[in-house]
Amino acid sequence: MVLLDPIPLHIVLYQPEIPANTGNIGRLCVGCGAELHLIKPLRFIINDRMLKRAGLDYWDKLTLHLHHDLAEIYQAYPVQRIFLCTTKSDRNYTSVRYQPGDVLVFGPESRGLPEPLLQQYPAQTISIPMTPAIRSINLSNAVSIILYEAVRQIAIPPIVS
């Protein structure tokens, strides 16, 4: 197993709906040292058994923050380092040069991030390429794809020849 130093990244779930996804994402965050931020309202209670089951015995190791709204995130972190993960962007998530402290924001499973937010910050939107056969991929899968690309870029410096 390759051991990894904690990577200071922030995963934000805007009004998450499915406890199992949130639990899986919490486990991912523990696995790479990222912090998890949940924006209210949540569609489940924080001690939901499905949430804890998905996070297994790692939930107590998670750095978790609860926020009343997304404005708290925009006040706490530089706007240019907040990335809005959406299917409504032409910018590939791999085109970003991720840095420690970056914030990755994901919308709720049923509707994604609010359109006015995406229109307000179009330069901050990123997307995972996929075929037109589906609307989107599972939220915890999307988080793992983008989070581990950021981890890869930060933890493994590029080879310079």
NUGUKE-795329 format. One record per residue (C-alpha): residue number from 1; residue in one letter; x, y, z. Coordinates in pm, whole numbers, plus 50000, padded with zeros to 5 digits. Layout:
@seq=NUM type=A c1=X c2=Y c3=Z
...
//
This chain:
@seq=1 type=M c1=50000 c2=50000 c3=50000
@seq=2 type=V c1=50124 c2=50348 c3=49913
@seq=3 type=L c1=50097 c2=50577 c3=50214
@seq=4 type=L c1=49990 c2=50934 c3=50160
@seq=5 type=D c1=50041 c2=51242 c3=50372
@seq=6 type=P c1=49709 c2=51422 c3=50432
@seq=7 type=I c1=49624 c2=51652 c3=50141
@seq=8 type=P c1=49460 c2=51979 c3=50252
@seq=9 type=L c1=49158 c2=51982 c3=50023
@seq=10 type=H c1=48795 c2=52063 c3=50095
@seq=11 type=I c1=48499 c2=51865 c3=49963
@seq=12 type=V c1=48169 c2=52053 c3=49986
@seq=13 type=L c1=47837 c2=51873 c3=49945
@seq=14 type=Y c1=47559 c2=52122 c3=49881
@seq=15 type=Q c1=47235 c2=51994 c3=50037
@seq=16 type=P c1=47320 c2=51623 c3=50010
@seq=17 type=E c1=47026 c2=51385 c3=49984
@seq=18 type=I c1=47155 c2=51027 c3=50007
@seq=19 type=P c1=47325 c2=50924 c3=50332
@seq=20 type=A c1=47516 c2=50634 c3=50176
@seq=21 type=N c1=47680 c2=50870 c3=49925
@seq=22 type=T c1=47777 c2=51110 c3=50202
@seq=23 type=G c1=47919 c2=50822 c3=50406
@seq=24 type=N c1=48125 c2=50698 c3=50110
@seq=25 type=I c1=48252 c2=51051 c3=50046
@seq=26 type=G c1=48343 c2=51088 c3=50413
@seq=27 type=R c1=48548 c2=50771 c3=50387
@seq=28 type=L c1=48722 c2=50907 c3=50074
@seq=29 type=C c1=48804 c2=51227 c3=50263
@seq=30 type=V c1=48959 c2=51032 c3=50550
@seq=31 type=G c1=49158 c2=50829 c3=50297
@seq=32 type=C c1=49332 c2=51133 c3=50156
@seq=33 type=G c1=49315 c2=51377 c3=50447
@seq=34 type=A c1=49055 c2=51609 c3=50295
@seq=35 type=E c1=48792 c2=51791 c3=50500
@seq=36 type=L c1=48421 c2=51741 c3=50435
@seq=37 type=H c1=48179 c2=52034 c3=50443
@seq=38 type=L c1=47802 c2=51976 c3=50437
@seq=39 type=I c1=47570 c2=52263 c3=50340
@seq=40 type=K c1=47226 c2=52253 c3=50500
@seq=41 type=P c1=46956 c2=52150 c3=50467
@seq=42 type=L c1=47058 c2=51786 c3=50470
@seq=43 type=R c1=46799 c2=51529 c3=50357
@seq=44 type=F c1=46896 c2=51294 c3=50640
@seq=45 type=I c1=47003 c2=51319 c3=51000
@seq=46 type=I c1=47377 c2=51330 c3=51055
@seq=47 type=N c1=47376 c2=51014 c3=51268
@seq=48 type=D c1=47178 c2=50818 c3=51008
@seq=49 type=R c1=47274 c2=50450 c3=51024
@seq=50 type=M c1=47318 c2=50436 c3=50643
@seq=51 type=L c1=47561 c2=50727 c3=50664
@seq=52 type=K c1=47770 c2=50558 c3=50929
@seq=53 type=R c1=47746 c2=50219 c3=50759
@seq=54 type=A c1=47886 c2=50360 c3=50435
@seq=55 type=G c1=48164 c2=50539 c3=50625
@seq=56 type=L c1=48228 c2=50226 c3=50831
@seq=57 type=D c1=48449 c2=50281 c3=51129
@seq=58 type=Y c1=48619 c2=50586 c3=50975
@seq=59 type=W c1=48351 c2=50842 c3=51059
@seq=60 type=D c1=48520 c2=50943 c3=51385
@seq=61 type=K c1=48842 c2=51020 c3=51192
@seq=62 type=L c1=48665 c2=51259 c3=50953
@seq=63 type=T c1=48710 c2=51636 c3=50977
@seq=64 type=L c1=48350 c2=51745 c3=50925
@seq=65 type=H c1=48206 c2=52097 c3=50903
@seq=66 type=L c1=47836 c2=52189 c3=50885
@seq=67 type=H c1=47734 c2=52516 c3=50719
@seq=68 type=H c1=47402 c2=52698 c3=50694
@seq=69 type=D c1=47459 c2=52806 c3=50334
@seq=70 type=L c1=47712 c2=52818 c3=50052
@seq=71 type=A c1=47788 c2=53183 c3=50129
@seq=72 type=E c1=47990 c2=53061 c3=50429
@seq=73 type=I c1=48221 c2=52873 c3=50191
@seq=74 type=Y c1=48265 c2=53178 c3=49966
@seq=75 type=Q c1=48349 c2=53391 c3=50270
@seq=76 type=A c1=48605 c2=53141 c3=50403
@seq=77 type=Y c1=48796 c2=53053 c3=50083
@seq=78 type=P c1=48929 c2=53246 c3=49780
@seq=79 type=V c1=48671 c2=53237 c3=49500
@seq=80 type=Q c1=48933 c2=53149 c3=49235
@seq=81 type=R c1=49020 c2=52827 c3=49425
@seq=82 type=I c1=48658 c2=52708 c3=49455
@seq=83 type=F c1=48558 c2=52467 c3=49179
@seq=84 type=L c1=48193 c2=52395 c3=49103
@seq=85 type=C c1=48159 c2=52037 c3=48982
@seq=86 type=T c1=47871 c2=52009 c3=48736
@seq=87 type=T c1=47755 c2=51833 c3=48423
@seq=88 type=K c1=47682 c2=52180 c3=48279
@seq=89 type=S c1=48040 c2=52279 c3=48199
@seq=90 type=D c1=48266 c2=52233 c3=47899
@seq=91 type=R c1=48579 c2=52257 c3=48115
@seq=92 type=N c1=48732 c2=51917 c3=48185
@seq=93 type=Y c1=48827 c2=51857 c3=48548
@seq=94 type=T c1=49176 c2=51748 c3=48434
@seq=95 type=S c1=49247 c2=52093 c3=48287
@seq=96 type=V c1=49273 c2=52245 c3=48636
@seq=97 type=R c1=49607 c2=52268 c3=48816
@seq=98 type=Y c1=49492 c2=52181 c3=49170
@seq=99 type=Q c1=49662 c2=52327 c3=49477
@seq=100 type=P c1=49654 c2=52253 c3=49850
@seq=101 type=G c1=49351 c2=52422 c3=50004
@seq=102 type=D c1=49133 c2=52395 c3=49692
@seq=103 type=V c1=48758 c2=52359 c3=49743
@seq=104 type=L c1=48552 c2=52117 c3=49532
@seq=105 type=V c1=48176 c2=52179 c3=49547
@seq=106 type=F c1=47922 c2=51914 c3=49444
@seq=107 type=G c1=47546 c2=51952 c3=49420
@seq=108 type=P c1=47266 c2=51729 c3=49547
@seq=109 type=E c1=47210 c2=51399 c3=49371
@seq=110 type=S c1=46871 c2=51485 c3=49220
@seq=111 type=R c1=46939 c2=51829 c3=49075
@seq=112 type=G c1=47304 c2=51935 c3=49094
@seq=113 type=L c1=47422 c2=52285 c3=49182
@seq=114 type=P c1=47180 c2=52576 c3=49136
@seq=115 type=E c1=47190 c2=52732 c3=48790
@seq=116 type=P c1=47228 c2=53091 c3=48924
@seq=117 type=L c1=47545 c2=52983 c3=49108
@seq=118 type=L c1=47690 c2=52827 c3=48792
@seq=119 type=Q c1=47605 c2=53144 c3=48596
@seq=120 type=Q c1=47762 c2=53366 c3=48862
@seq=121 type=Y c1=48095 c2=53176 c3=48857
@seq=122 type=P c1=48130 c2=53021 c3=48508
@seq=123 type=A c1=48511 c2=53025 c3=48522
@seq=124 type=Q c1=48499 c2=52802 c3=48831
@seq=125 type=T c1=48291 c2=52522 c3=48674
@seq=126 type=I c1=48443 c2=52184 c3=48590
@seq=127 type=S c1=48299 c2=51861 c3=48455
@seq=128 type=I c1=48377 c2=51492 c3=48412
@seq=129 type=P c1=48349 c2=51376 c3=48049
@seq=130 type=M c1=48079 c2=51115 c3=47986
@seq=131 type=T c1=47866 c2=50984 c3=47704
@seq=132 type=P c1=47523 c2=51135 c3=47637
@seq=133 type=A c1=47368 c2=50801 c3=47740
@seq=134 type=I c1=47349 c2=50921 c3=48101
@seq=135 type=R c1=47265 c2=51249 c3=48280
@seq=136 type=S c1=47536 c2=51210 c3=48541
@seq=137 type=I c1=47736 c2=50958 c3=48738
@seq=138 type=N c1=47687 c2=50869 c3=49104
@seq=139 type=L c1=47787 c2=51153 c3=49338
@seq=140 type=S c1=48040 c2=50952 c3=49540
@seq=141 type=N c1=48199 c2=50830 c3=49215
@seq=142 type=A c1=48222 c2=51187 c3=49085
@seq=143 type=V c1=48383 c2=51306 c3=49408
@seq=144 type=S c1=48635 c2=51020 c3=49400
@seq=145 type=I c1=48734 c2=51093 c3=49038
@seq=146 type=I c1=48794 c2=51464 c3=49090
@seq=147 type=L c1=48933 c2=51439 c3=49444
@seq=148 type=Y c1=49193 c2=51180 c3=49349
@seq=149 type=E c1=49298 c2=51378 c3=49041
@seq=150 type=A c1=49367 c2=51671 c3=49277
@seq=151 type=V c1=49552 c2=51438 c3=49517
@seq=152 type=R c1=49756 c2=51295 c3=49229
@seq=153 type=Q c1=49859 c2=51641 c3=49111
@seq=154 type=I c1=49948 c2=51766 c3=49459
@seq=155 type=A c1=50113 c2=51453 c3=49602
@seq=156 type=I c1=50306 c2=51344 c3=49293
@seq=157 type=P c1=50510 c2=51630 c3=49147
@seq=158 type=P c1=50538 c2=51637 c3=48768
@seq=159 type=I c1=50848 c2=51484 c3=48613
@seq=160 type=V c1=51068 c2=51750 c3=48460
@seq=161 type=S c1=51312 c2=51634 c3=48195
//
